[in-house]
Each structure stands twice: as structure tokens, then as C-alpha cells.
Amino acid sequence: MIKYKLICKNCNNSFDSWFSSSKEYEKLKKIKHINCHKCNSLNVEKTLMSPNVFNTKKENYKISQNEKYKEVKNKIREYQKYIKNNFKYVGENFPYEARSIHYNNKKSENIYGKASLKEIKDLKEEGIDTEVIPWVNEKNN
């Protein structure tokens, strides 16, 4: 199928029409079956038109970005599983527990939990090594 933009030379009416092929258009034109639907004139011609091209690069980019997102998300889930299996969750008490371990008030162990950016900054200023790790909430995904 091919779509042409047609124009009536009598009334300047512009309209689109579909044809099975360009040969089909020529055949119908020759036997005078193409007419203006506004004034019924047979003086109808094709006009310049741009082809409808799909932007496959853009679509491929979206697909690849989505695949990369899934890969990163799966890698984060792997890290989360490792952390959950090998570290003790201390929740909101993370800054307190990290200080207790650092200043030898408590047995050294691997911990994870929640802390604000200010608390993380304070811990780093005290020489306590911490890392911020992105966390994927399983309930939302």
C-alpha cells in the first residue's frame, strides 16, 4: 500500500488517498477514476510528500536503554542478596552501630542500614568508612 497526497487543480483541494501500488495509481488516473471529492473534477495530480519513515535508531536506543536498565537492576539485586546474606541489618541505628564498631566498643562485624546524607558525611569525617549503595525496593518492582 502507498499513500499519496493529491491536489485538485480546479479547486486546490488537497487530500490523501491510498493505492495498492504506484502502478495502480497510474492505471486509475489513466482510466479517469481519480477525482476530487469536493468539486468532482478529474484534474487531480500527485503533490510532493515526505515518506513516513520510522526512526529505528531512536527505537533501538529505547530498547537498548531498557535492556541496560534491567541489567543494572539485576546487578543491584545481586548485591542486595549478597549484603542481606552476609551483613547484619541495623536499620535506623546504622550511624550508632558504625561508631560503636569503629571505636572498639563493639565486636567488629559487617552491618548495613539506613542513614541520612548528613550522617554519612559525619561518619566519613570521623574516619569511618561507609558506602552508599542503591537499593531496589522489591514491592515497587
C-alpha positions as CSV (number, residue, x, y, z in Angstrom):
1,M,0.0,0.0,0.0
2,I,1.1,3.5,-0.8
3,K,-0.4,6.8,0.3
4,Y,-0.3,9.8,-2.0
5,K,-1.2,13.4,-1.2
6,L,-3.3,14.6,-4.1
7,I,-4.4,18.1,-5.1
8,C,-7.3,19.2,-7.3
9,K,-6.1,21.7,-9.9
10,N,-9.5,23.2,-10.2
11,C,-10.4,24.0,-6.6
12,N,-7.0,23.5,-4.9
13,N,-8.5,20.9,-2.5
14,S,-5.7,18.8,-1.0
15,F,-6.4,15.2,0.2
16,D,-4.8,11.9,0.8
17,S,-5.6,8.6,-0.9
18,W,-4.3,5.1,-0.6
19,F,-3.3,2.9,-3.6
20,S,-2.1,-0.7,-3.8
21,S,1.0,0.5,-5.7
22,S,2.3,3.4,-7.8
23,K,1.3,1.4,-10.9
24,E,-2.3,1.2,-9.6
25,Y,-2.4,5.0,-9.2
26,E,-1.2,5.5,-12.8
27,K,-3.8,2.9,-14.0
28,L,-6.7,4.6,-12.2
29,K,-5.5,8.0,-13.4
30,K,-5.4,6.9,-17.0
31,I,-8.9,5.4,-16.9
32,K,-10.2,8.6,-15.1
33,H,-11.2,7.0,-11.9
34,I,-9.4,9.6,-9.7
35,N,-11.5,12.6,-9.0
36,C,-11.8,15.4,-6.4
37,H,-14.3,14.6,-3.8
38,K,-15.1,18.3,-3.3
39,C,-15.8,19.5,-6.9
40,N,-15.8,16.2,-8.7
41,S,-13.1,17.3,-11.2
42,L,-10.8,14.8,-12.8
43,N,-8.0,17.3,-12.9
44,V,-6.2,15.8,-9.9
45,E,-2.4,15.4,-9.5
46,K,0.0,14.0,-7.0
47,T,1.9,16.5,-4.9
48,L,5.2,16.3,-3.2
49,M,5.1,14.4,0.0
50,S,7.6,13.2,2.5
51,P,7.8,9.5,3.2
52,N,6.7,8.2,6.6
53,V,10.0,6.8,7.9
54,F,10.2,5.1,11.3
55,N,13.1,6.2,13.4
56,T,14.6,2.8,14.1
57,K,17.7,4.3,15.7
58,K,15.5,6.0,18.3
59,E,13.5,2.8,18.9
60,N,16.7,0.7,19.1
61,Y,18.1,3.2,21.6
62,K,15.0,2.9,23.8
63,I,15.2,-0.8,23.7
64,S,18.9,-0.9,24.5
65,Q,18.4,1.6,27.3
66,N,15.6,-0.6,28.7
67,E,17.9,-3.6,28.5
68,K,20.7,-1.7,30.2
69,Y,18.3,-0.6,32.9
70,K,17.2,-4.3,33.5
71,E,20.9,-5.4,33.6
72,V,21.8,-2.7,36.2
73,K,18.6,-3.5,38.2
74,N,19.5,-7.2,38.2
75,K,23.1,-6.4,39.3
76,I,21.8,-4.3,42.2
77,R,19.5,-7.2,43.2
78,E,22.5,-9.5,43.3
79,Y,24.4,-7.1,45.5
80,Q,21.4,-6.8,47.8
81,K,21.1,-10.5,48.1
82,Y,24.8,-10.8,49.0
83,I,24.5,-8.0,51.5
84,K,21.4,-9.5,53.1
85,N,23.1,-12.9,53.4
86,N,26.4,-11.6,54.7
87,F,25.7,-8.4,56.7
88,K,23.6,-7.7,59.8
89,Y,20.7,-5.2,59.2
90,V,20.7,-2.5,61.9
91,G,18.1,-0.2,60.3
92,E,18.0,3.4,61.5
93,N,20.7,2.7,64.1
94,F,23.4,2.4,61.4
95,P,25.3,5.6,62.5
96,Y,25.4,4.5,66.1
97,E,26.4,0.9,65.3
98,A,29.1,2.0,62.9
99,R,30.6,4.3,65.6
100,S,30.4,1.6,68.2
101,I,32.3,-0.8,65.9
102,H,34.8,1.9,64.8
103,Y,35.7,3.0,68.4
104,N,36.0,-0.7,69.5
105,N,33.1,-0.6,71.9
106,K,31.6,-3.5,70.0
107,K,32.8,-6.6,68.2
108,S,33.6,-5.9,64.5
109,E,31.0,-7.1,62.1
110,N,29.6,-6.3,58.7
111,I,26.5,-4.1,59.0
112,Y,24.1,-2.3,56.8
113,G,21.2,0.0,57.5
114,K,19.8,3.5,56.9
115,A,21.4,6.8,57.4
116,S,20.9,10.4,56.1
117,L,23.4,12.0,53.8
118,K,24.5,14.3,56.7
119,E,25.0,11.2,59.0
120,I,27.1,9.5,56.2
121,K,29.2,12.7,55.8
122,D,29.7,12.9,59.6
123,L,30.8,9.3,59.7
124,K,33.3,9.8,56.9
125,E,34.7,12.9,58.7
126,E,35.3,10.7,61.7
127,G,37.3,8.3,59.5
128,I,34.5,5.7,59.5
129,D,34.4,4.0,56.0
130,T,30.9,3.8,54.7
131,E,29.4,3.3,51.2
132,V,26.0,4.4,49.8
133,I,24.5,1.6,47.8
134,P,21.4,2.0,45.6
135,W,18.6,-0.2,46.9
136,V,15.8,-1.6,44.7
137,N,12.5,-1.9,46.7
138,E,11.0,-5.3,45.7
139,K,7.5,-4.1,46.4
140,N,7.6,-1.5,43.7
141,N,9.2,-3.6,41.0
